[in-house]
């Protein structure tokens, strides 16, 4: 859709009220026992299993892909009454130069997401960022996580932000793009809300909280604001935009809080990999630990759980 | 493995019940019926009547309680009276330690109390666990601090306090009552509501653990009849009541002859105002917390949604979508938003009001899902197509039912918001700080929440304007309510009349009434005699009747005093004092001839009067509010506001000083006053007209009505547009009849019991008492952050 500056300017966010909502929400809902197990299995299917370190190598990615295919041990699956293949992560997320490696190790039904456009700062030249998208797709990436220029947000230069995302979307052809807002750099929730709205107007298929490299990553407050913008956009256009919280979601307890937030604000329709992804690397192991406890009634030894 | 896991792609909330084993075991171990907590131990009731206790979530019987009778109440009050002699003298440090012990015990048993409260009351475990019980502990901590701070030698307590609390926040209301009372050195007899006594009884056990001295806290169960026995007992010196306006009025009337000190926390129909520039999604959550908190059974519930027309449609749409997501059911379940209605009678009341609303043509909407049928449940409901005159927009429903009204402009929002006899609370939503802070003082309510709702803290006073009651709970205001505030008496009132030689006016004086800044002939066309102290005729005085009262109230309501800032008021009072000081001879002569005092006494009274007005001129910009820092990112402004129109009925003693004190203290706080001088001293008051007229007093802000003794009392005390009444009368019958008359609009009253007030007292305590009585505190909550 076209950029609607009036709409963006009129967005209002009250921080204290947002905090009240998130702090009470997690206490208004609770899932226990087999329901909790089901929610955790669901969470696994939403994970964008990620490795985004300077020391990533082919070997590291290969291991990651193995974990993506078999996120929990066969023994545990068995005890939960599930079969291999029934549970796998939402996607694998890697740097551009490891896309081919990931593709090679994954079945068709696990997409590979690449972080492009000068991740994580997004401040390399526009030309090279665009080119990176083209290249990533050429290498086989199924989804592109782009970083937005946070400077445009801080300057309230919505037009520039809009145009850039439009161009990235064009460069990505028909592939999904996830716009990474870098919420930690945007400082205020008002900025987070406005940036979310502009990115959706420009054609982002997903909005994603952060790169994982900023000091503040996904939390319930910035997620609530983004979810409300997604709802607003859906009511306006009938188009469902996906949400990807990333960074800092490392425990089973936290991921359930995020799922509850999405369930309450957007509803059941959003709780599937098409519209919800969780960017995480160490989360999976904590979920597995909880499932182990559920299935066996005792807490697991860390070394019994396979690392990715 | 279960189907639920197999079907993990379609996740849903399952049951998440809080464990209630320990609590049920405790309930089952109670005596049936349970005993009363009197003088530190459990005493069998003298009555054979019982109260059945149910769990509203199942509508099944839990246990039974005693319905305390007269003998029980006598025993409890007697124990409290006996304990008072030592407790009121117990050192502040020791009292603080006891309150601290209670705070700690509540924290140590917090989950038990939460579960017990939920089972007894039906409110969700989330609320008892996260809101009620933490606030209870906070209240005892805060007042442990006050106990430490208050020296009962200089700030005397009152005595035995009778406390009657409602069923909506059983333990929290108990804490609001007991903590400040015992912190200030009083002892208490508390009666929890008949539906919800269990947490108070468990608290009594905690009192035993804390070794609270015997008789300081007495807790007896019973119904309204027990309550009446407490309020009417000759030894309860103060009654603190939270409940309906209807019962509150009855208590005021029934205790009027005993002239007890009262704190009344009554009903409300609070507005929740949403401006177009609000964060609408957050405001929707605000509505949820305003009207679906505690099943809407909250005196300050935001039950009238006022939404700006430009965003009305979208807001209602958002609200309905949100309502679909609310979950009603077993309150012990951790995923429940709305629990059970407290009792079958309350459920029926809600149902019948809703039916009436529909019949009247308002449109009811409820979510598509159905409530469980095995308990006392009622779905969240909203009414649209409501106008301010609709039944459901006026009556307090005390249930999860919201009425939606719209407005076009800020001033229209204010007038709709104030269009109710109640004035407990209001919530204002706007991202424009100018707008929000402009509206806050314009709403006539004791608590204002900006971009928030239903926030409470022990440091911030809570209480209403208008028919929502009077007195504050929490903060320093709440402490004052449990301290003795009687005025100083003068012992040397000489009955001796000095035969002064007075100069009679050379031409006939024709004092009239002083109404709206003009001298006005009385409607009746009658006059009465102004005599000297030696019974010589001086002149005729206009005799005001009820029509003059009507016109005067009309004039007072048009007074511009409300728009003067405190500096303006201060200047005017200084000027008034200056102008009065130039009429020494006139007033000294009048005092000598009418009061029959010596020249020296008359001179002193005159000088005192000028000084008094000077004092209140000085205080007009110094008797200011407080800023509280409740535990949040934000501030609470405790603003002192005027009462409105206040009538004062004066007595014969020190007439010039008395009237100077009253008019200047009321004026300093921005009230419009109507003063009725004593019949015998009328000419002194009427001689002030010329002083008023030369002092820039805005018309209508000071009015004088002369009449025969007590002739206007009923008209004034019953007039529903008068907001407060002060009566200085030595006659207890006169005072109590004035108090009874106030209930029609619950006007603030102040009828000191003194036979002879020492008007010439210059202690700050005495002088400030007038300022306190001339003002009311509004707490404005301002959370902030970007």
Interface residues (C-beta under 8 A of the other chain):
Chain A: X12 X13 X14 X15 X16 X17 X18 X19 X20 X21 X24 X27 X28 X29 X30 X31 X32 X33 X34 X35 X37 X38 X39 X41 X42 X45 X79 X80 X81 X82 X188 X189 X190 X228 X259 X263 X264 X268 X271 X272
Chain B: X1 X2 X4 X5 X6 X7 X8 X9 X10 X11 X12 X13 X14 X15 X16 X126 X129 X130 X277 X278 X279 X280 X281 X282 X283 X285 X286 X289 X325 X334 X335 X337 X431 X451 X452 X632 X633 X634 X783 X784 X785 X786
